[in-house]
């Protein structure tokens, strides 16, 4: 009896395997569900991705729009410091959107809509009210995704081209691992976020990287829409310039490229650091990450660190 009690007491005080307990709830997806993209982040900075482990299929993750606005997407990269304002045609003040409401102690001024929302559409709103509601707004810092180059022409990959998908978000490490097939070739993407800095880490491994598959980075203008932080239809309203540093500081023999961004009074930099790849600017606001030489098994990989750094506008 004494031996049995000792055994029961020992079992009741056994430690909890916390790693096993947490990983029991890992997020696993095998089919694209537009309602459930996964994210990596640290509370101050975050990136939301699709089943490719990147942001390759934004149109497949739409957000309902108000009225006739084009649809937005749930995929994005944002930081607490990432804000933007479209220049106002006039100087607006909160007084331009203030209403008086009766109270037991008399009229009280309150910032509110002078107009109204009918059937999800703003009506009878003034220009001041519209601008004040929309500015400042969160900014989508950039979109990184897989693209396909053929005969010198680059395009986005499509949902139909991505098959055999399997994605796991490890809740213990915060790392997302995505497996799928593109053009008959297997692809593995590993995605993570630095716990303290505005940094995203990606590693893309696939033989397809040598036959047309590339990683692309695109930069939008700020959006005043209710549902979207990116405007892809105003290329002349912002600038993107790419420069290269031969070696990255504290990164061994890694190379670093810096994309300097300016949107009116908002400025920030995107630093792309890694080994065995090259970054080129292919369009006004688009970069292409080109893989280097094949590995011993004949495959190729792109291992990179993308770092968003704020440089405040004057």
MILO-550151 format. One record per residue: residue in three letters; x, y, z of N, C-alpha, C in turn. Coordinates in pm, whole numbers, plus 50000, padded with zeros to 5 digits. Example, Ala and Ser with C-alpha at 12.3 -4.5 7.8 and 13.67 -1.06 7.14 Angstrom:
2
   residuo   n_east   n_north    n_up   ca_east   ca_north   ca_up   c_east   c_north    c_up
       ALA    51319     49431   50780     51230      49550   50780    51320     49670   50780
       SER    51285     49775   50708     51367      49894   50714    51290     50003   50787
***
This chain:
314
   residuo   n_east   n_north    n_up   ca_east   ca_north   ca_up   c_east   c_north    c_up
       UNK    50083     49880   50000     50000      50000   50000    50087     50126   50000
       UNK    50195     50120   50080     50285      50236   50087    50350     50261   49951
       UNK    50390     50154   49887     50454      50167   49755    50358     50225   49652
       UNK    50233     50184   49656     50134      50234   49562    50109     50383   49584
       UNK    50100     50426   49712     50078      50567   49741    50195     50652   49694
       UNK    50315     50602   49712     50433      50677   49668    50432     50693   49517
       UNK    50392     50584   49450     50386      50590   49302    50282     50691   49256
       UNK    50164     50691   49320     50058      50785   49284    50101     50928   49310
       UNK    50171     50950   49423     50216      51084   49457    50317     51136   49357
       UNK    50407     51047   49315     50509      51086   49216    50444     51123   49084
       UNK    50345     51045   49041     50277      51072   48914    50199     51203   48919
       UNK    50139     51231   49035     50057      51352   49045    50141     51478   49042
       UNK    50270     51465   49079     50358      51581   49081    50455     51584   48962
       UNK    50429     51500   48863     50515      51500   48744    50503     51635   48671
       UNK    50614     51683   48615     50613      51811   48547    50534     51806   48417
       UNK    50487     51923   48374     50412      51934   48249    50510     51955   48134
       UNK    50495     51877   48030     50575      51898   47909    50512     52013   47831
       UNK    50555     52134   47859     50491      52253   47803    50506     52260   47652
       UNK    50622     52220   47603     50641      52223   47458    50541     52132   47389
       UNK    50525     52012   47440     50430      51919   47382    50288     51970   47393
       UNK    50257     52032   47508     50122      52084   47530    50091     52196   47431
       UNK    50185     52287   47412     50162      52399   47319    50152     52349   47175
       UNK    50244     52261   47137     50245      52213   46998    50126     52126   46964
       UNK    50056     52080   47065     49934      52004   47041    49831     52090   46965
       UNK    49846     52222   46976     49752      52315   46914    49810     52387   46793
       UNK    49918     52335   46737     49975      52395   46616    49869     52412   46508
       UNK    49880     52521   46432     49785      52547   46324    49834     52476   46198
       UNK    49750     52390   46142     49786      52316   46020    49678     52339   45914
       UNK    49723     52368   45793     49630      52391   45682    49679     52315   45559
       UNK    49585     52256   45489     49616      52188   45363    49538     52245   45245
       UNK    49442     52329   45276     49359      52390   45172    49348     52540   45198
       UNK    49342     52616   45092     49334      52761   45104    49197     52801   45160
       UNK    49200     52871   45271     49078      52925   45332    49097     53076   45344
       UNK    49023     53156   45266     49044      53300   45267    49016     53365   45402
       UNK    48953     53291   45494     48921      53348   45624    49033     53325   45726
       UNK    49137     53249   45690     49232      53210   45795    49378     53212   45749
       UNK    49428     53326   45701     49572      53334   45681    49642     53336   45816
       UNK    49768     53295   45820     49843      53296   45946    49942     53412   45944
       UNK    49990     53449   46062     50081      53563   46075    50199     53526   46163
       UNK    50310     53598   46143     50422      53598   46236    50443     53742   46279
       UNK    50485     53762   46404     50502      53898   46453    50553     53899   46595
       UNK    50568     54020   46651     50622      54032   46786    50546     54133   46871
       UNK    50427     54173   46828     50349      54270   46903    50366     54412   46854
       UNK    50477     54441   46787     50502      54573   46732    50510     54571   46580
       UNK    50527     54454   46523     50552      54437   46380    50499     54299   46341
       UNK    50433     54289   46225     50374      54161   46187    50360     54148   46037
       UNK    50358     54024   45992     50339      53992   45851    50238     53878   45841
       UNK    50136     53897   45758     50034      53795   45735    50057     53733   45599
       UNK    50050     53600   45592     50089      53528   45471    49982     53430   45425
       UNK    49997     53384   45301     49906      53284   45248    49969     53145   45260
       UNK    49917     53047   45188     49964      52909   45199    50105     52889   45144
       UNK    50159     52988   45072     50296      52976   45023    50398     53020   45127
       UNK    50353     53067   45243     50445      53117   45343    50491     53258   45314
       UNK    50441     53316   45206     50471      53453   45165    50339     53522   45136
       UNK    50341     53622   45050     50218      53694   45013    50200     53686   44862
       UNK    50199     53562   44813     50197      53536   44669    50059     53546   44607
       UNK    49954     53526   44688     49817      53516   44636    49723     53614   44708
       UNK    49749     53743   44704     49666      53838   44780    49521     53841   44736
       UNK    49495     53820   44606     49357      53825   44558    49271     53714   44615
       UNK    49334     53608   44665     49259      53496   44722    49218     53521   44867
       UNK    49259     53633   44924     49226      53666   45063    49161     53804   45067
       UNK    49046     53820   45004     48986      53954   44992    48916     54000   45118
       UNK    48905     54132   45128     48826      54197   45233    48710     54268   45165
       UNK    48589     54250   45217     48473      54315   45159    48489     54465   45155
       UNK    48449     54526   45045     48466      54670   45027    48336     54744   45053
       UNK    48350     54874   45076     48232      54959   45090    48198     55017   44953
       UNK    48076     55001   44912     48032      55059   44786    48109     55004   44668
       UNK    48163     55094   44587     48232      55055   44465    48383     55050   44480
       UNK    48434     55054   44605     48578      55047   44624    48632     54912   44581
       UNK    48753     54907   44526     48811      54777   44490    48839     54697   44616
       UNK    48835     54565   44609     48854      54484   44729    48995     54495   44784
       UNK    49008     54488   44916     49139      54485   44978    49182     54342   45002
       UNK    49287     54324   45082     49334      54190   45111    49372     54179   45258
       UNK    49359     54059   45311     49399      54034   45449    49550     54020   45462
       UNK    49621     54003   45351     49766      53987   45355    49833     54124   45362
       UNK    49927     54139   45451     49995      54267   45463    50111     54260   45559
       UNK    50193     54367   45560     50306      54380   45652    50296     54518   45716
       UNK    50280     54522   45847     50258      54650   45914    50338     54658   46043
       UNK    50364     54783   46085     50435      54809   46210    50364     54921   46285
       UNK    50391     54930   46414     50328      55034   46493    50367     55173   46444
       UNK    50487     55185   46387     50533      55315   46340    50491     55346   46197
       UNK    50430     55249   46128     50402      55264   45985    50273     55337   45956
       UNK    50278     55471   45951     50161      55553   45924    50188     55645   45806
       UNK    50081     55689   45741     50095      55776   45624    49972     55866   45615
       UNK    49994     55985   45561     49883      56078   45534    49894     56129   45391
       UNK    49784     56125   45319     49777      56186   45187    49771     56337   45206
       UNK    49853     56414   45135     49849      56560   45152    49709     56615   45132
       UNK    49667     56701   45223     49533      56760   45215    49534     56878   45119
       UNK    49430     56892   45037     49423      57007   44946    49408     57140   45020
       UNK    49356     57133   45143     49340      57251   45227    49377     57211   45370
       UNK    49392     57310   45455     49417      57283   45596    49285     57254   45666
       UNK    49274     57132   45718     49151      57092   45786    49174     57086   45936
       UNK    49070     57113   46011     49076      57108   46156    48961     57021   46206
       UNK    48977     56969   46328     48871      56886   46385    48741     56963   46401
       UNK    48752     57095   46412     48629      57176   46423    48541     57160   46300
       UNK    48605     57123   46185     48528      57105   46062    48441     56979   46068
       UNK    48466     56894   46167     48388      56771   46177    48335     56754   46320
       UNK    48295     56866   46381     48246      56863   46518    48097     56895   46522
       UNK    48023     56816   46596     47880      56838   46614    47851     56864   46761
       UNK    47744     56934   46788     47701      56960   46924    47591     56863   46964
       UNK    47606     56800   47080     47505      56707   47131    47456     56760   47265
       UNK    47324     56751   47286     47266      56796   47411    47303     56701   47525
       UNK    47324     56760   47641     47352      56681   47761    47285     56751   47879
       UNK    47274     56686   47994     47214      56752   48111    47284     56881   48149
       UNK    47410     56897   48107     47484      57019   48141    47497     57112   48021
       UNK    47418     57088   47920     47421      57176   47805    47488     57111   47684
       UNK    47499     57185   47572     47558      57128   47451    47705     57088   47471
       UNK    47741     56973   47416     47878      56920   47426    47932     56897   47285
       UNK    48047     56956   47249     48105      56932   47116    48165     56793   47109
       UNK    48141     56726   46996     48189      56589   46979    48228     56570   46834
       UNK    48348     56513   46812     48393      56485   46675    48311     56369   46620
       UNK    48236     56395   46515     48146      56294   46460    48124     56324   46313
       UNK    48056     56234   46246     48025      56254   46104    47911     56353   46087
       UNK    47937     56454   46005     47828      56545   45971    47728     56476   45881
       UNK    47782     56389   45795     47697      56311   45706    47648     56184   45774
       UNK    47624     56081   45694     47570      55957   45747    47621     55842   45662
       UNK    47599     55720   45709     47632      55600   45632    47502     55528   45600
       UNK    47471     55518   45472     47350      55450   45426    47390     55338   45333
       UNK    47347     55216   45367     47383      55099   45288    47534     55089   45268
       UNK    47607     55110   45378     47753      55100   45379    47821     55207   45296
       UNK    47754     55314   45264     47816      55421   45186    47799     55554   45259
       UNK    47910     55633   45257     47904      55765   45320    47821     55860   45234
       UNK    47732     55935   45297     47648      56031   45225    47656     56168   45292
       UNK    47656     56272   45209     47655      56410   45257    47774     56443   45347
       UNK    47887     56378   45324     48006      56409   45403    48086     56519   45333
       UNK    48145     56606   45411     48225      56715   45356    48365     56664   45322
       UNK    48438     56742   45242     48576      56705   45207    48663     56699   45331
       UNK    48640     56791   45424     48718      56791   45548    48692     56665   45629
       UNK    48565     56629   45638     48529      56510   45715    48589     56384   45654
       UNK    48583     56373   45523     48639      56257   45455    48789     56246   45478
       UNK    48860     56360   45466     49006      56356   45483    49044     56325   45627
       UNK    48977     56387   45723     49008      56364   45864    48982     56220   45906
       UNK    48878     56161   45848     48848      56021   45880    48957     55928   45827
       UNK    49014     55960   45712     49105      55868   45644    49252     55891   45676
       UNK    49287     55999   45741     49428      56033   45764    49450     56070   45911
       UNK    49562     56027   45969     49660      55936   45913    49606     55794   45911
       UNK    49665     55708   45825     49619      55570   45812    49737     55475   45819
       UNK    49709     55352   45857     49810      55247   45860    49864     55225   45720
       UNK    49993     55191   45713     50059      55171   45585    50103     55027   45569
       UNK    50072     54968   45454     50125      54836   45419    50268     54859   45370
       UNK    50367     54809   45444     50507      54840   45418    50563     54772   45294
       UNK    50503     54664   45250     50554      54595   45132    50495     54456   45122
       UNK    50496     54403   45002     50440      54269   44979    50548     54182   44914
       UNK    50575     54069   44976     50677      53977   44925    50608     53847   44886
       UNK    50637     53798   44765     50570      53677   44719    50645     53611   44605
       UNK    50606     53488   44577     50666      53414   44467    50608     53461   44335
       UNK    50694     53471   44234     50653      53513   44101    50723     53424   43999
       UNK    50678     53434   43873     50732      53346   43769    50786     53432   43654
       UNK    50907     53399   43612     50970      53469   43501    50985     53373   43383
       UNK    50933     53415   43268     50941      53333   43147    50961     53424   43027
       UNK    51066     53395   42948     51099      53477   42830    51116     53623   42868
       UNK    51174     53648   42984     51202      53784   43028    51084     53858   43087
       UNK    50966     53795   43089     50846      53858   43143    50812     53799   43279
       UNK    50782     53886   43374     50752      53843   43511    50604     53857   43541
       UNK    50548     53760   43609     50407      53762   43646    50389     53697   43782
       UNK    50271     53721   43842     50238      53656   43968    50201     53511   43942
       UNK    50228     53424   44038     50180      53288   44026    50031     53285   44062
       UNK    49961     53183   44017     49817      53174   44040    49785     53062   44138
       UNK    49665     53067   44189     49621      52963   44284    49623     52826   44219
       UNK    49586     52818   44092     49582      52690   44023    49721     52628   44009
       UNK    49825     52710   44011     49962      52660   43995    50021     52609   44125
       UNK    49956     52637   44237     50006      52596   44368    49926     52475   44415
       UNK    49990     52359   44420     49921      52234   44456    49995     52165   44570
       UNK    49932     52058   44620     49992      51976   44727    50034     52062   44847
       UNK    49946     52150   44888     49981      52247   44992    49970     52187   45132
       UNK    50065     52224   45216     50063      52186   45357    50141     52291   45435
       UNK    50076     52350   45533     50137      52459   45609    50118     52436   45758
       UNK    50223     52462   45836     50216      52446   45981    50272     52570   46050
       UNK    50195     52627   46140     50242      52733   46228    50276     52669   46362
       UNK    50406     52663   46393     50453      52605   46518    50434     52708   46628
       UNK    50341     52683   46720     50309      52780   46824    50418     52790   46930
       UNK    50507     52692   46937     50616      52698   47035    50728     52791   46987
       UNK    50761     52782   46858     50871      52862   46803    50823     52985   46728
       UNK    50696     52987   46686     50644      53097   46605    50687     53090   46460
       UNK    50742     52978   46417     50790      52961   46280    50683     52895   46194
       UNK    50665     52945   46072     50570      52886   45978    50648     52809   45871
       UNK    50611     52684   45848     50673      52603   45745    50568     52566   45642
       UNK    50595     52595   45515     50498      52572   45408    50559     52482   45302
       UNK    50489     52376   45265     50530      52287   45156    50423     52289   45048
       UNK    50464     52293   44922     50370      52289   44811    50448     52260   44683
       UNK    50373     52252   44573     50433      52223   44443    50398     52334   44345
       UNK    50496     52379   44268     50476      52477   44162    50547     52427   44037
       UNK    50477     52424   43925     50535      52378   43798    50596     52239   43811
       UNK    50530     52153   43891     50578      52017   43908    50699     52005   43998
       UNK    50743     52114   44060     50862      52112   44145    50824     52140   44290
       UNK    50883     52067   44384     50852      52092   44526    50912     52223   44574
       UNK    50841     52289   44665     50887      52415   44723    50868     52407   44875
       UNK    50969     52453   44946     50961      52462   45092    50996     52605   45133
       UNK    50906     52667   45211     50928      52804   45256    50920     52807   45409
       UNK    51021     52865   45472     51024      52882   45616    51016     53031   45647
       UNK    50925     53069   45736     50900      53211   45765    50903     53235   45915
       UNK    50972     53342   45956     50980      53374   46099    50994     53524   46116
       UNK    50969     53571   46238     50983      53713   46273    51073     53724   46395
       UNK    51161     53823   46394     51248      53847   46509    51163     53887   46629
       UNK    51194     53835   46749     51109      53865   46865    51116     54009   46913
       UNK    51221     54082   46877     51237      54217   46930    51252     54325   46823
       UNK    51289     54289   46701     51315      54388   46598    51216     54374   46483
       UNK    51211     54478   46400     51122      54476   46283    51190     54400   46170
       UNK    51202     54270   46188     51273      54186   46092    51193     54060   46062
       UNK    51191     54025   45933     51129      53900   45889    51237     53813   45827
       UNK    51235     53685   45858     51329      53591   45799    51255     53494   45709
       UNK    51307     53474   45588     51249      53379   45493    51358     53287   45440
       UNK    51322     53165   45413     51409      53075   45338    51322     52999   45239
       UNK    51356     53011   45112     51281      52946   45005    51373     52842   44942
       UNK    51328     52716   44939     51409      52607   44882    51328     52535   44775
       UNK    51384     52527   44652     51314      52459   44544    51402     52450   44419
       UNK    51396     52338   44347     51462      52332   44217    51402     52430   44117
       UNK    51276     52470   44141     51208      52563   44049    51272     52701   44049
       UNK    51352     52732   44152     51419      52861   44156    51520     52876   44042
       UNK    51557     52765   43982     51649      52773   43869    51580     52766   43735
       UNK    51447     52758   43736     51375      52743   43608    51259     52841   43593
       UNK    51265     52953   43664     51163      53055   43645    51103     53110   43772
       UNK    51109     53036   43882     51051      53084   44007    51145     53184   44073
       UNK    51093     53300   44111     51172      53402   44180    51090     53458   44296
       UNK    51156     53533   44383     51089      53602   44492    51081     53750   44456
       UNK    50963     53807   44465     50944      53947   44431    50898     54027   44551
       UNK    50936     54155   44553     50894      54248   44658    50831     54369   44592
       UNK    50709     54403   44631     50640      54519   44574    50603     54618   44683
       UNK    50600     54747   44646     50571      54853   44742    50454     54937   44694
       UNK    50351     54954   44777     50234      55035   44740    50239     55175   44798
       UNK    50146     55256   44754     50121      55387   44814    50023     55366   44929
       UNK    50010     55464   45016     49913      55454   45125    49770     55464   45075
       UNK    49680     55401   45145     49539      55396   45103    49449     55463   45206
       UNK    49352     55540   45158     49253      55603   45246    49128     55518   45261
       UNK    49128     55398   45203     49010      55312   45208    48988     55259   45349
       UNK    48863     55225   45378     48827      55168   45508    48898     55035   45532
       UNK    48913     54958   45428     48942      54815   45440    49079     54774   45388
       UNK    49159     54868   45340     49282      54831   45272    49391     54931   45307
       UNK    49513     54880   45333     49624      54968   45369    49718     54992   45251
       UNK    49681     54948   45132     49770      54958   45016    49694     55009   44894
       UNK    49755     55105   44825     49704      55157   44698    49808     55125   44592
       UNK    49772     55036   44499     49865      54991   44396    49845     55068   44264
       UNK    49761     55170   44267     49726      55240   44143    49780     55384   44138
       UNK    49875     55418   44225     49930      55554   44227    50083     55549   44226
       UNK    50142     55491   44122     50289      55472   44122    50369     55601   44125
       UNK    50313     55710   44072     50388      55835   44067    50378     55917   44195
       UNK    50304     55868   44292     50285      55943   44417    50390     55908   44523
       UNK    50477     55812   44492     50580      55771   44589    50704     55726   44514
       UNK    50814     55704   44585     50939      55665   44521    51002     55546   44592
       UNK    51074     55466   44514     51149      55352   44565    51286     55352   44496
       UNK    51393     55355   44572     51528      55351   44514    51609     55243   44583
       UNK    51684     55166   44505     51759      55051   44557    51909     55078   44551
       UNK    51978     55051   44660     52123      55061   44665    52178     54934   44729
       UNK    52304     54902   44698     52366      54780   44751    52486     54814   44838
       UNK    52496     54742   44950     52615      54744   45034    52685     54611   45015
       UNK    52813     54612   44987     52884      54489   44952    52871     54383   45061
       UNK    52895     54420   45186     52880      54325   45296    52790     54386   45402
       UNK    52710     54301   45462     52618      54346   45566    52688     54348   45701
       UNK    52664     54451   45779     52727      54464   45910    52683     54352   46001
       UNK    52780     54285   46064     52755      54177   46159    52682     54059   46097
       UNK    52693     54041   45963     52626      53929   45898    52725     53841   45823
       UNK    52851     53840   45864     52949      53758   45797    52974     53808   45655
       UNK    52969     53715   45558     52990      53753   45419    52859     53779   45345
       UNK    52749     53799   45419     52619      53828   45356    52622     53965   45290
       UNK    52547     53978   45182     52533      54106   45113    52402     54172   45156
       UNK    52397     54302   45137     52277      54374   45180    52237     54477   45075
       UNK    52108     54484   45050     52050      54584   44962    51952     54667   45044
       UNK    51945     54797   45016     51855      54887   45087    51759     54953   44990
       UNK    51632     54934   45012     51528      55002   44934    51479     55121   45017
       UNK    51504     55240   44967     51461      55362   45038    51325     55404   44985
       UNK    51232     55423   45077     51095      55452   45040    51055     55592   45088
       UNK    50984     55664   45001     50930      55794   45040    50789     55808   44987
       UNK    50696     55833   45080     50556      55857   45047    50517     55989   45113
       UNK    50525     56097   45038     50496      56229   45094    50590     56253   45213
       UNK    50537     56273   45334     50623      56297   45449    50660     56170   45525
       UNK    50622     56055   45475     50656      55927   45540    50776     55866   45468
       UNK    50876     55825   45545     50996      55765   45488    51036     55643   45572
       UNK    51081     55541   45506     51134      55423   45575    51226     55348   45480
       UNK    51300     55253   45534     51391      55173   45455    51361     55025   45472
       UNK    51382     54950   45366     51369      54805   45370    51505     54747   45334
       UNK    51564     54673   45427     51696      54614   45403    51682     54463   45380
       UNK    51737     54418   45269     51732      54276   45233    51873     54221   45244
       UNK    51891     54125   45331     52023      54072   45361    52024     53921   45344
       UNK    52132     53868   45286     52141      53724   45273    52260     53684   45188
       UNK    52268     53554   45159     52380      53498   45083    52330     53430   44958
       UNK    52413     53431   44856     52392      53355   44733    52264     53397   44659
       UNK    52237     53526   44655     52131      53577   44570    52161     53722   44536
       UNK    52090     53774   44438     52106      53912   44394    51970     53980   44393
       UNK    51968     54107   44426     51844      54185   44424    51855     54291   44315
       UNK    51756     54295   44227     51753      54395   44120    51618     54466   44123
       UNK    51617     54590   44076     51492      54665   44065    51441     54653   43923
       UNK    51325     54588   43907     51272      54558   43775    51166     54657   43729
       UNK    51099     54722   43823     50998      54820   43791    51009     54936   43890
       UNK    50923     55033   43873     50928      55154   43955    50922     55122   44104
       UNK    50838     55024   44141     50823      54989   44282    50828     54838   44302
       UNK    50907     54769   44221     50916      54624   44233    51061     54578   44229
       UNK    51095     54488   44322     51228      54428   44328    51216     54279   44297
       UNK    51326     54223   44244     51331      54078   44219    51454     54021   44287
       UNK    51434     53913   44363     51543      53844   44430    51577     53721   44347
       UNK    51696     53722   44287     51737      53619   44193    51830     53522   44263
       UNK    51800     53390   44261     51885      53292   44331    52020     53277   44264
       UNK    52117     53230   44344     52252      53210   44294    52273     53070   44238
       UNK    52387     53010   44268     52424      52881   44211    52350     52768   44280
       UNK    52330     52654   44208     52262      52539   44269    52345     52480   44382
       UNK    52276     52411   44475     52348      52343   44582    52396     52207   44534
       UNK    52452     52127   44625     52510      51998   44587    52407     51901   44531
       UNK    52282     51919   44570     52177      51827   44524    52112     51877   44396
       UNK    52162     51987   44342     52107      52039   44217    51993     52136   44238
       UNK    51951     52155   44365     51844      52250   44393    51900     52388   44422
       UNK    51811     52481   44445     51851      52618   44477    51770     52665   44597
       UNK    51824     52763   44665     51752      52819   44779    51780     52968   44787
       UNK    51687     53037   44847     51703      53180   44875    51683     53196   45025
       UNK    51791     53227   45093     51782      53253   45236    51803     53401   45259
       UNK    51707     53469   45314     51719      53614   45326    51657     53665   45455
       UNK    51700     53781   45492     51642      53851   45605    51592     53984   45555
       UNK    51466     54009   45570     51411      54137   45527    51385     54221   45650
       UNK    51444     54340   45653     51438      54424   45772    51373     54557   45740
       UNK    51268     54592   45808     51202      54721   45790    51254     54817   45897
       UNK    51307     54930   45855     51357      55028   45949    51293     55164   45920
       UNK    51252     55230   46023     51187      55360   46008    51289     55472   45999
       UNK    51271     55560   45903     51345      55686   45897    51242     55796   45886
       UNK    51224     55871   45990     51113      55967   45997    51130     56080   45895
       UNK    51018     56119   45834     51020      56230   45741    51031     56362   45816
       UNK    51083     56459   45747     51100      56591   45809    50974     56675   45794
***
